[in-house]
């Protein structure tokens, strides 16, 4: 009997309900694995139908078509003399399960249902599937007649069992079972299972790729044995990007791992394992052996197949590798770009249209599209026939072969500077220079005539013409004049997106890209239905701080020198008139009454650490105690939660964006909360005030700098007209009148607060942030909130 086996894990870019395409990719992976010498092939979770079918899992058609697809795969000659398992939904006794289905030589061996559902983050598996709870038990599953007609089998074992070949034993986990506190691989390893297989659907979050790698290594280190992890990669129809990284581990070391980001639809990763290394490793763990001697036995399904060969003495076992990791900047450059590529080629559209303002956000969206073009050119140069086919189809040019990213960007991306009388020369120049360096097809338009036309309609009806605050107008006039500019840009973006390919003598239309970052969404610092309303948004799950660091990386990586001036420029919406000397009147952080660095902290505390107003105040007091008084910390927290409550309704219409940040406020599925709040948080804020009263007698600031009394900073901002909180939907939507005072704030006390000093500045002991000044607003009943 031999002792070395070659096994294959596969990374697939599947698409929900694309049974034909999914089957083709599964078949390709089986064929490649077999040609490379593997005797066993496994794949990702729910690879037959696609992971993100969601409520389609409630339809009987999804189960029927999954069985039809499986039958096609199982009957293929490609699968002969190879042990294969695939992921698909199976209904057993009127209960839907997420399963691995194992077969060999046209015979089904086992259906293994998932035993732990994932229901956190973006996952909602218990909405469609039920966990199998009968540990170490199997039942007869009565096969569909269409399967019986071809295999002659009427039943197959269904449940918690393992596969026993002539030379080894294989057990299964499915995705969440690796993360679960009671992972099954421990019990299986104690029962003599030597190869643990996991089909997964794990998605990308910034700075999280190492977690899966560590779990795989630790599983094989603690239990001994081989761990085979297959994951999806790409956008299969939802907001997440499945991030690959399929891997094979042995006794605590990674032997092989697939790429995290790639345009490649099928990637097969192989390793040759010496089974005797598993056995000797386990025998050396004496405490493990003592426990294993009393372990419960798993039901074993016999498979008359020898995975090794008798003449494998010259076969070389795969040596361990050091797994490389991407920086967050690289993850931003690659992940959203791959997601954009999948969305574009599967949407049937001809490219992207982006309103390019010359600021950090829209410049980041444009640079990510440029990164996508670079990856397309690279994939074509490597001989990826699918990518070449897709780009020719998108461009309606069967003879085109991309060889230059900038030239490709010119065909795929139309950028547009939508200027107004309030736009500065600097932003126009930066937008034009960036478009030139990226290679996009760039146009410039003025929105003033469209704005004036709408104001003319208003004047014709009312006889009144609103004016800006600097021209004597009230707050409502000022807000309305800003919002109309933002919303007209959205309308213009869509008409240009629909017609620009007609102008360029190409068929089809363009997808409109948005460029609102995760911090502005959290704060509600956007106009509802402005140009942040788009088809998709590549940066909607990324913080402002990360985007700045990404642009600094892209400046050197992609040779885009104009990005330096974009990073250094103060963020501004340019919706109010400029000063007489052309200088800006407004900046984003002044409008918001808080810095982007603070917003990231609020966002992480609210979502990752589950903090309400009182808990957030307590945590920030410990962090900022050296630089802010309890009253000042309280003012900041109250200001954030007031703004958050008043603007939460905007999250219901956020443009779909690739999920990348763990504190995303995306209302669709990741962050389920009300969108109508009592904005004064009376009970919660009273708890903060009570805590301040307790702290005042004992609080001694450690900072030696002189500080004004925070009570002297409070301004009263009376709004004489009753208003609904939903009226306040500008990008300048702070319900409070804000002034600012620069003070030193330490961020050392909060975990996971990755906020280095601003680019181009020397680090200091603390960052400059605003002390928010609370005013008063009234709801529609006239009660101050």
C-alpha positions in Angstrom: 0.0 0.0 0.0 1.2 3.5 -0.8 1.4 6.3 1.7 1.4 9.5 -0.4 -1.8 11.1 -1.8 -2.3 14.1 -4.0 -5.4 16.2 -3.1 -6.9 19.3 -4.7 -8.8 22.2 -3.3 -10.5 24.6 -5.7 -11.4 28.3 -5.8 -14.4 29.1 -8.0 -16.0 32.3 -9.1 -19.6 31.1 -9.1 -22.8 33.1 -9.7 -26.1 32.6 -7.9 -28.5 30.5 -10.0 -26.1 30.3 -13.0 -26.4 26.5 -13.1 -24.8 26.2 -16.5 -21.9 28.4 -15.8 -21.4 27.0 -12.3 -21.4 23.4 -13.7 -18.8 24.4 -16.4 -16.5 25.8 -13.8 -16.9 22.8 -11.5 -16.1 20.5 -14.4 -13.1 22.5 -15.4 -11.7 22.3 -11.8 -12.2 18.5 -11.8 -10.5 18.1 -15.1 -7.6 20.3 -14.1 -7.2 18.5 -10.8 -7.2 15.2 -12.5 -4.6 16.3 -15.1 -2.4 17.5 -12.3 -2.4 14.1 -10.6 -5.0 14.5 -7.9 -7.0 11.6 -6.7 -9.4 13.7 -4.7 -11.1 17.0 -5.5 -13.2 19.2 -3.2 -14.8 22.6 -3.7 -16.4 25.6 -2.1 -19.7 25.9 -0.3 -22.9 25.7 -2.3 -20.9 25.7 -5.5 -23.5 24.0 -7.6 -26.2 26.8 -7.3 -24.1 29.6 -6.0 -23.9 30.8 -2.4 -26.1 34.0 -2.6 -29.3 32.5 -3.9 -30.9 33.7 -0.6 -34.7 33.4 -0.8 -34.4 31.3 -4.0 -33.4 28.6 -1.5 -37.1 28.6 -0.6 -38.0 27.6 -4.1 -38.2 23.9 -5.1 -36.7 24.8 -8.5 -33.4 25.5 -6.9 -33.2 22.0 -5.4 -34.4 20.4 -8.6 -31.8 22.2 -10.8 -29.1 21.4 -8.3 -29.8 17.7 -8.6 -29.9 18.0 -12.4 -26.5 19.8 -12.3 -25.0 17.2 -10.0 -26.2 14.4 -12.2 -24.5 16.0 -15.2 -21.2 16.3 -13.2 -21.4 12.8 -11.7 -22.0 11.1 -15.0 -19.1 12.8 -16.8 -16.2 10.7 -17.8 -13.9 13.4 -16.3 -14.9 12.1 -12.8 -14.0 8.5 -13.3 -11.6 7.0 -10.8 -11.6 10.2 -8.7 -13.2 10.9 -5.4 -15.2 14.1 -5.7 -17.5 16.1 -3.4 -19.5 19.2 -4.3 -21.6 21.7 -2.3 -25.4 22.1 -2.9 -28.7 22.5 -1.1 -30.6 19.3 -0.3 -34.1 18.9 1.1 -34.5 15.9 3.5 -37.8 15.1 5.1 -39.1 18.6 4.2 -36.2 20.4 5.8 -33.6 22.3 3.7 -29.9 21.6 4.5 -26.6 23.1 3.2 -24.7 19.9 2.2 -21.6 18.3 0.8 -22.4 15.5 -1.6 -19.7 12.9 -2.1 -19.5 10.5 -5.1 -17.2 8.1 -6.8 -17.5 6.5 -10.2 -21.1 7.5 -10.7 -22.2 6.3 -7.3 -23.3 8.6 -4.4 -21.5 7.8 -1.2 -22.7 10.4 1.4 -24.7 13.6 1.8 -23.2 15.4 4.8 -25.4 18.4 6.0 -23.9 21.5 7.7 -24.1 21.3 11.5 -23.6 24.9 12.5 -25.3 27.9 10.7 -23.7 31.3 10.3 -26.0 34.2 11.1 -23.7 37.1 11.9 -22.2 39.8 9.7 -23.7 39.5 6.2 -24.8 35.9 6.7 -28.4 34.8 7.3 -28.2 31.1 6.8 -30.9 30.1 9.3 -33.4 32.0 7.2 -33.1 29.2 4.6 -31.3 26.2 6.1 -31.4 24.2 9.3 -28.4 22.8 11.1 -28.2 19.0 11.3 -28.2 18.2 15.0 -28.0 14.4 15.1 -24.4 13.9 15.9 -22.8 10.7 14.7 -26.0 9.6 13.1 -27.1 8.9 9.5 -30.4 8.3 7.9 -31.5 7.0 4.5 -32.0 9.8 2.0 -34.4 8.8 -0.8 -32.9 10.0 -4.0 -34.9 11.8 -6.7 -36.1 9.5 -9.5 -34.0 11.3 -12.1 -30.9 10.2 -10.1 -32.1 6.7 -9.5 -32.7 6.2 -13.2 -29.0 6.8 -13.9 -27.2 5.4 -10.8 -29.6 2.5 -9.8 -29.4 3.8 -6.2 -32.6 4.4 -4.3 -31.1 5.7 -1.1 -27.8 7.2 0.1 -26.6 7.8 3.7 -27.5 11.3 5.0 -26.0 12.7 8.2 -22.9 13.0 10.3 -20.6 10.4 8.8 -17.1 10.1 7.3 -15.7 8.4 4.2 -13.3 5.5 4.6 -11.1 4.6 1.6 -8.7 1.7 1.5 -5.8 3.9 2.7 -7.3 6.8 4.8 -10.4 8.4 6.2 -12.0 11.7 5.2 -14.3 13.9 7.3 -16.2 17.1 6.5 -16.8 20.5 8.0 -18.7 23.2 6.2 -17.6 26.9 6.5 -18.9 28.0 9.9 -18.0 24.8 11.6 -14.3 25.8 11.4 -15.1 29.1 13.2 -17.5 27.5 15.6 -16.5 27.1 19.3 -17.3 23.4 19.0 -15.6 22.6 15.7 -16.2 19.1 14.5 -12.6 18.6 13.3 -11.5 17.8 16.9 -14.0 15.0 17.4 -13.2 13.6 13.9 -9.5 13.6 14.4 -9.9 11.8 17.7 -12.0 9.2 15.9 -9.1 8.6 13.4 -10.2 10.9 10.5 -6.9 11.9 8.9 -8.2 14.4 6.3 -10.6 17.2 7.2 -12.4 18.9 4.3 -14.1 22.3 4.5 -16.1 23.9 1.7 -16.5 27.6 2.5 -18.1 30.8 1.4 -16.0 33.3 3.3 -15.9 37.0 2.3 -13.4 39.8 2.4 -13.0 42.3 5.2 -10.0 44.6 5.4 -7.3 43.2 7.7 -9.1 39.9 8.2 -7.5 37.5 5.7 -5.1 36.1 8.3 -7.9 34.8 10.4 -8.8 32.0 8.1 -5.2 31.1 7.6 -4.7 30.9 11.3 -7.8 28.8 11.9 -6.7 26.3 9.2 -3.2 26.1 10.6 -4.3 25.8 14.2 -6.9 23.1 13.3 -4.3 20.9 11.8 -1.7 21.7 14.5 -3.9 21.0 17.5 -5.7 17.9 16.0 -3.0 16.7 13.7 -3.8 15.7 10.1 -4.5 17.4 6.9 -7.0 20.3 6.5 -8.4 21.0 3.1 -10.1 24.4 2.8 -11.9 25.5 -0.5 -13.4 28.9 -0.8 -15.4 30.9 -3.3 -13.9 34.0 -4.9 -15.6 37.0 -6.5 -19.0 38.7 -6.6 -21.7 36.1 -7.1 -24.6 38.6 -7.1 -24.3 40.3 -3.7 -22.4 43.1 -1.8 -19.7 40.8 -0.6 -16.5 39.7 -2.3 -15.6 36.1 -1.6 -11.8 36.2 -1.1 -10.4 32.9 -2.2 -7.4 31.8 -0.1 -8.2 28.1 -0.6 -5.5 26.2 1.3 -4.1 22.9 2.3 -2.5 22.5 5.8 -0.7 19.6 7.4 0.2 19.2 11.1 0.1 23.0 11.7 1.9 24.2 8.5 0.5 25.5 5.2 1.5 23.4 2.2 -0.3 25.4 -0.5 -2.6 28.3 -0.8 -4.5 29.9 -3.6 -4.7 33.7 -4.4 -6.9 36.0 -2.4 -7.7 38.3 -5.4 -7.7 37.3 -9.0 -9.9 37.5 -12.1 -9.3 33.8 -12.7 -12.7 31.9 -12.5 -11.1 28.6 -11.7 -8.0 28.0 -9.6 -6.9 24.5 -8.5 -4.5 24.2 -5.6 -2.7 20.9 -5.0 -0.5 19.3 -2.4 1.0 15.8 -2.0 0.7 14.5 1.6 2.5 11.7 3.3 -0.2 9.9 5.4 2.5 8.5 7.7 3.4 12.0 8.7 -0.1 12.4 10.1 0.1 9.2 12.0 3.5 9.8 13.5 2.6 13.4 14.5 -0.6 12.2 16.2 1.1 9.3 18.0 3.7 11.8 19.4 0.9 13.8 21.1 0.5 11.7 24.2 -2.4 13.6 25.8 -4.3 13.4 22.5 -3.8 9.6 22.4 -5.2 9.3 25.9 -8.4 11.1 24.8 -8.6 9.4 21.5 -8.6 6.0 23.1 -12.1 6.8 24.5 -13.5 8.8 21.6 -16.8 7.9 20.1 -16.7 6.3 16.7 -18.1 8.0 13.6 -20.2 6.1 11.1 -17.9 5.2 8.3 -19.0 4.9 4.7 -16.8 2.5 2.8 -15.3 3.6 -0.6 -13.5 0.9 -2.5 -10.8 3.2 -3.7 -7.1 3.6 -3.0 -6.1 7.3 -3.1 -2.4 6.5 -3.0 -0.4 4.4 -5.4 2.0 1.5 -4.7 4.9 3.0 -6.6 4.9 6.4 -4.9 8.4 6.1 -3.3 9.7 8.7 -5.8 6.8 11.1 -5.3 7.9 14.2 -3.4 5.7 15.5 -0.6 4.8 19.1 -0.7 7.0 21.3 1.5 5.5 24.0 3.8 5.4 27.5 2.6 5.3 31.0 4.1 2.0 32.6 3.2 2.2 36.1 1.9 -0.3 38.7 3.1 -1.6 41.9 1.5 -1.5 45.3 3.2 -4.9 47.0 3.6 -3.9 49.4 0.8 -3.3 46.4 -1.5 -6.6 44.9 -0.4 -8.4 48.1 -1.4 -6.6 48.2 -4.7 -7.4 44.6 -5.6 -10.6 43.5 -3.9 -13.1 46.2 -5.0 -11.5 46.1 -8.4 -12.2 42.4 -8.8 -15.7 43.0 -7.5 -16.2 45.7 -10.1 -15.0 43.4 -12.9 -17.5 40.6 -11.9 -20.3 43.1 -11.7 -19.5 44.7 -15.1 -19.1 41.5 -17.1 -22.2 39.9 -15.6 -24.4 43.0 -15.9 -24.2 43.2 -19.6 -23.2 46.9 -19.6 -20.3 48.6 -21.5 -18.3 50.3 -18.8 -18.6 52.8 -16.0 -19.5 56.5 -15.6 -18.1 58.4 -12.7 -18.7 62.0 -11.5 -15.1 63.0 -10.7 -14.8 65.9 -8.4 -11.1 65.9 -7.8 -11.5 64.9 -4.1 -10.3 61.8 -2.2 -13.5 59.8 -2.6 -14.2 60.1 -6.3 -10.5 59.8 -7.1 -10.4 56.6 -5.1 -13.3 55.1 -7.2 -11.6 56.2 -10.4 -8.3 54.7 -9.3 -9.9 51.4 -8.4 -11.4 51.2 -11.9 -7.8 51.8 -13.2 -6.6 48.9 -11.0 -9.3 46.7 -12.5 -8.0 47.6 -16.0 -4.5 46.7 -14.9 -5.7 43.3 -13.7 -7.5 42.7 -16.9 -4.4 43.4 -19.0 -2.3 41.2 -16.7 -4.8 38.3 -16.9 -4.9 38.5 -20.7 -1.1 38.5 -20.9 -1.1 35.4 -18.7 -3.4 33.7 -21.3 -6.7 33.8 -19.5 -9.1 33.1 -22.3 -12.2 33.8 -20.2 -11.1 37.4 -19.3 -10.2 38.1 -23.0 -13.6 36.8 -24.1 -15.4 38.9 -21.5 -13.6 42.1 -22.3 -14.2 41.7 -26.0 -17.9 41.1 -25.3 -18.1 44.2 -23.0 -16.5 46.4 -25.7 -18.3 44.8 -28.6 -15.0 44.3 -30.3 -14.1 40.7 -31.2 -10.6 41.6 -32.4 -9.5 43.7 -29.4 -6.7 42.5 -27.2 -5.9 44.9 -24.2 -2.2 45.5 -23.8 -2.2 48.9 -22.0 -4.2 49.7 -18.8 -4.6 53.4 -19.6 -5.9 52.7 -23.1 -8.3 50.1 -21.7 -9.4 52.6 -19.1 -10.3 55.1 -21.8 -12.7 52.5 -23.3 -14.2 51.4 -20.0 -14.4 54.5 -17.8 -16.0 57.9 -18.6 -15.3 60.5 -15.9 -17.1 63.8 -15.7 -16.3 67.0 -13.8 -19.7 68.5 -13.0 -18.6 72.0 -12.1 -20.6 75.0 -10.8 -20.1 78.6 -9.9 -19.1 77.2 -6.5 -16.3 75.0 -7.8 -12.7 76.0 -7.4 -10.1 76.0 -10.1 -8.0 73.6 -8.0 -10.6 70.8 -7.9 -11.2 71.2 -11.7 -7.5 71.0 -12.3 -7.0 67.9 -10.1 -9.9 66.1 -11.7 -8.5 66.8 -15.2 -5.0 65.7 -14.3 -6.1 62.5 -12.6 -8.3 61.6 -15.6 -5.3 62.2 -17.9 -3.0 60.0 -15.8 -5.6 57.2 -15.4 -6.5 57.3 -19.1 -10.2 57.8 -18.6 -12.4 59.4 -21.2 -13.0 62.8 -19.5 -15.6 65.5 -20.0 -16.4 68.7 -18.2 -19.9 70.2 -17.8 -21.5 73.1 -15.9 -24.6 72.4 -13.8 -25.4 76.1 -13.3 -28.0 76.3 -16.1 -29.8 73.2 -14.8 -29.8 74.6 -11.3 -31.1 78.0 -12.4 -33.8 76.3 -14.5 -35.1 74.5 -11.4 -35.0 77.6 -9.3 -36.9 79.4 -12.0 -39.7 76.9 -11.7 -39.8 77.4 -8.0 -39.8 81.2 -8.5 -42.6 80.9 -11.0 -44.8 79.1 -8.5 -43.9 81.0 -5.3 -42.5 84.3 -6.4 -39.6 83.7 -4.1 -35.9 82.9 -4.9 -33.8 81.3 -2.1 -30.3 82.6 -1.5 -27.2 81.3 0.3 -26.5 82.0 3.9 -23.5 84.2 3.0 -26.0 86.2 0.9 -28.5 86.7 3.7 -30.5 83.5 3.3 -31.7 81.4 6.2 -30.5 77.9 7.1 -33.3 76.3 5.1 -32.5 78.3 2.0 -28.9 77.5 2.3 -29.6 73.8 2.7 -32.0 73.6 -0.2 -29.5 75.4 -2.6 -26.8 72.9 -1.7 -29.1 69.9 -2.1 -30.4 70.9 -5.5 -26.8 71.0 -6.8 -26.1 67.5 -5.5 -29.3 66.0 -6.8 -29.0 67.6 -10.3 -25.6 65.9 -10.5 -27.2 62.5 -10.0 -29.8 63.2 -12.8 -27.1 64.3 -15.2 -24.9 61.3 -14.3 -27.6 58.9 -15.4 -28.4 60.7 -18.7 -24.8 60.8 -19.6 -24.3 57.1 -18.5 -27.1 56.0 -20.8 -26.0 58.0 -23.8 -22.2 58.3 -23.8 -21.6 55.0 -25.6 -24.1 56.2 -28.2 -22.0 59.3 -28.6 -18.9 57.1 -29.0 -20.6 54.8 -31.5 -20.7 51.8 -29.2 -23.7 49.7 -28.2 -25.1 49.5 -24.6 -24.8 51.8 -21.6 -22.6 52.6 -18.6 -23.1 51.8 -15.0 -23.0 54.8 -12.7 -20.4 54.6 -9.9 -20.9 56.2 -6.5 -18.2 57.5 -4.3 -19.5 58.0 -0.7 -17.2 56.5 1.9 -18.3 54.5 4.9 -17.7 57.3 7.4 -19.9 59.8 5.6 -22.7 57.2 5.3 -22.5 56.5 9.1 -22.7 60.2 9.8 -25.4 60.8 7.2 -23.1 63.4 5.6 -24.6 63.2 2.2 -27.7 64.4 0.3 -30.3 61.8 -0.2 -30.5 60.9 -3.9 -27.5 63.0 -4.8 -24.6 61.7 -6.9 -23.8 59.2 -4.1 -26.9 57.5 -5.4 -25.6 55.3 -8.2 -25.7 51.7 -9.5 -22.8 50.5 -7.4 -20.1 52.0 -5.2 -16.6 50.5 -4.9 -15.7 52.5 -1.8 -18.9 52.5 0.2 -17.4 50.1 2.7 -14.1 51.9 3.2 -13.2 54.6 5.6 -11.8 58.0 4.7 -8.5 57.3 6.5 -8.0 54.0 4.6 -8.8 55.8 1.3 -6.1 58.4 1.9 -3.6 55.6 2.6 -4.8 53.8 -0.5 -4.2 56.8 -2.7 -0.7 57.3 -1.2 0.0 53.7 -2.2 -1.5 54.1 -5.7 0.4 57.2 -6.3 3.7 55.2 -6.4 2.3 51.9 -7.5 0.5 53.2 -10.5 2.6 56.3 -11.1 -0.2 58.8 -10.5 1.6 61.9 -9.1 -1.5 64.1 -9.0 -2.8 62.0 -6.1 -0.4 63.7 -3.8 -2.2 67.0 -4.2 -5.6 65.3 -3.9 -4.6 63.7 -0.6 -3.3 67.0 0.8 -6.4 69.1 -0.2 -9.0 69.6 2.5 -12.2 67.5 1.8 -15.0 69.8 0.7 -18.3 69.5 -1.1 -18.0 72.9 -2.8 -21.8 73.6 -2.6 -21.6 77.1 -1.1 -20.2 80.2 -2.8 -16.5 80.7 -2.7 -14.9 83.7 -1.0 -14.1 86.7 -3.1 -10.4 85.5 -3.3 -11.6 82.1 -4.6 -10.9 80.4 -1.2 -13.2 77.7 0.2 -15.9 78.7 2.6 -16.7 75.2 3.8 -14.8 72.0 4.6 -16.3 68.6 5.3 -15.0 68.2 8.9 -16.2 71.7 9.8 -19.6 70.9 8.4 -19.8 67.6 10.2 -18.6 69.0 13.5 -16.3 66.0 13.8 -13.1 64.7 12.2 -13.0 61.6 10.0 -10.7 60.0 12.5 -13.3 60.5 15.2 -16.0 59.1 12.9 -14.0 55.9 12.5 -13.8 55.6 16.3 -17.5 56.2 16.7 -18.3 53.7 13.9 -16.2 50.9 15.4 -17.5 51.5 18.9 -21.1 51.5 17.7 -20.9 48.4 15.5 -17.9 46.3 16.6 -18.1 47.0 20.3 -22.0 47.3 20.4 -21.9 50.7 22.2 -24.9 52.8 22.7 -24.5 56.5 23.8 -23.7 55.7 27.4 -21.2 52.9 26.7 -19.5 54.9 24.0 -19.1 57.8 26.5 -17.6 55.5 29.1 -15.1 54.0 26.6 -14.1 57.4 25.2 -13.6 58.9 28.6 -10.9 56.3 29.3 -9.3 57.1 25.9 -9.6 60.9 25.9 -9.3 61.6 29.6 -6.0 63.3 29.3 -7.2 65.9 26.8 -10.9 66.4 27.2 -13.2 67.1 30.1 -16.1 64.7 30.7 -18.4 67.4 29.5 -16.5 67.7 26.2 -16.5 64.0 25.7 -20.2 63.9 26.4 -20.8 66.7 23.9 -19.0 64.8 21.2 -20.9 61.6 21.8 -24.2 63.3 22.0 -23.5 65.2 18.8 -22.6 62.0 16.9 -25.7 60.1 18.1 -28.0 63.1 17.3 -26.6 63.2 13.7 -26.7 59.5 13.4 -30.4 59.3 14.5 -31.6 62.1 12.3 -29.8 60.8 9.2 -30.3 57.0 9.7 -33.1 57.0 7.1 -30.5 57.6 4.4 -29.0 54.1 5.0 -32.2 52.6 3.6 -31.2 53.9 0.1 -27.4 53.5 0.2 -26.0 52.5 -3.1 -24.9 48.8 -3.1 -21.2 48.7 -2.3 -18.6 46.0 -1.8 -18.5 45.1 1.9 -15.0 45.8 3.2 -15.3 47.5 6.7 -16.6 45.8 9.8 -18.5 48.9 11.0 -20.4 49.5 7.8 -23.9 51.0 8.4 -25.3 49.3 5.3 -29.0 48.9 6.2 -29.7 46.2 3.6 -28.4 43.2 5.6 -25.2 44.0 7.6 -26.5 46.7 10.0 -30.1 46.0 11.0 -31.4 49.0 13.0 -34.4 51.4 12.9 -34.3 54.3 10.5 -36.7 56.4 12.6 -35.2 57.3 16.0 -36.1 59.6 18.9 -33.3 61.9 18.2 -32.9 63.4 21.6 -32.0 60.0 23.2 -33.4 61.5 26.4 -32.9 58.4 28.7 -29.5 57.6 27.3 -28.2 61.1 27.4 -29.4 61.5 31.0 -27.3 58.5 31.9 -24.3 60.3 30.5 -25.2 63.5 32.4 -25.5 61.5 35.6 -22.1 60.0 35.0 -20.6 63.5 34.4 -22.1 64.7 37.8 -20.3 61.8 39.5 -17.0 62.5 37.7 -16.8 66.2 38.2 -15.7 66.2 41.8 -12.9 63.7 41.2 -11.8 64.6 37.6 -8.4 66.2 37.2 -7.2 66.6 33.6 -3.7 65.4 32.9 -3.1 68.0 30.2 -1.4 71.1 31.4 -2.6 73.4 28.6 -5.1 76.1 29.5 -8.6 75.2 28.4 -11.7 77.3 28.1 -14.7 76.1 30.1 -16.8 73.9 27.8 -20.0 75.7 29.0 -18.6 78.9 27.4 -18.6 77.1 24.1 -22.2 76.1 24.0 -24.2 78.1 21.4 -27.9 78.2 21.0 -29.1 77.6 17.5 -32.9 78.3 17.4 -34.7 77.0 14.5 -38.0 78.9 14.5 -39.8 76.7 12.1 -41.0 73.3 13.1 -39.3 70.6 11.1 -39.1 66.9 10.6 -35.8 65.2 11.1 -36.0 63.8 7.6 -35.9 67.3 6.2 -32.2 67.5 7.2 -30.7 65.5 4.4 -27.9 67.6 3.0 -24.3 66.6 2.9 -24.2 69.3 5.5 -26.8 67.6 7.6 -25.6 68.4 11.1 -28.7 69.3 13.2 -26.5 71.3 15.4 -24.7 74.6 15.2 -21.0 73.7 15.5 -17.9 75.6 16.3 -14.5 74.0 16.8 -11.7 74.1 19.2 -8.4 72.3 18.4 -7.4 70.1 21.4 -5.1 67.1 21.8 -6.9 63.8 21.9 -5.1 60.5 22.6 -6.4 57.4 20.7 -4.2 55.0 22.5 -6.9 53.5 24.7 -9.2 52.1 22.0 -8.4 48.7 20.5 -8.1 48.3 16.7 -8.0 52.0 16.1 -5.5 52.1 13.2 -5.2 55.8 12.7 -1.7 57.0 11.9 -1.1 60.7 11.6 -2.1 62.5 8.5 0.0 61.9 5.4 2.8 64.3 4.9 2.8 65.4 8.6 5.1 64.4 11.4 3.5 62.2 14.0 2.6 63.8 17.4 1.3 62.5 20.6 -2.3 63.2 19.6 -4.4 64.2 16.7 -6.3 67.4 16.2 -10.0 67.0 16.5 -13.0 69.2 16.9 -14.8 69.8 20.1 -18.4 69.9 19.0 -20.6 72.7 20.2 -24.2 71.6 20.9 -27.1 73.7 20.0 -30.8 73.1 20.0 -33.1 71.8 17.3 -36.8 71.2 17.6 -38.9 68.3 16.2 -42.2 68.9 14.4 -44.0 69.3 17.8 -41.7 72.1 18.8 -40.0 70.1 21.6 -36.2 70.6 21.7 -34.3 67.5 20.9 
